[in-house]
């Protein structure tokens, strides 16, 4: 059984006991959260989508808050003496899917 759910503006294919990284969510580590924007669900070969998913929810538990790998942003204009180096580390939340209810 799996579901496609919208979490923080992105779509993820999730299954029970799966751990995924999503954009930073509010909440403490160990807190339970629910997502109600289920777009598609598959259960033993039968698919449900659209109005068949009224009341469907995906429940998860926040495992930890982490930072992603550093991304270097380097800008340069040749022959002008312009160089700009900047770095960025995205904030992520690691969640574990605890259940899918249809």
Secondary structure, 3 states (H helix, E strand, C coil): CEEEEEECCEEEEEECCCEEEEECCCCCCCCEEEECCEEEEEECCEEEEHHHHCCCEEEEEEEEEEEEEEEEEEEEECCCCEEEEEEEEEEEEEEEEEEEEC
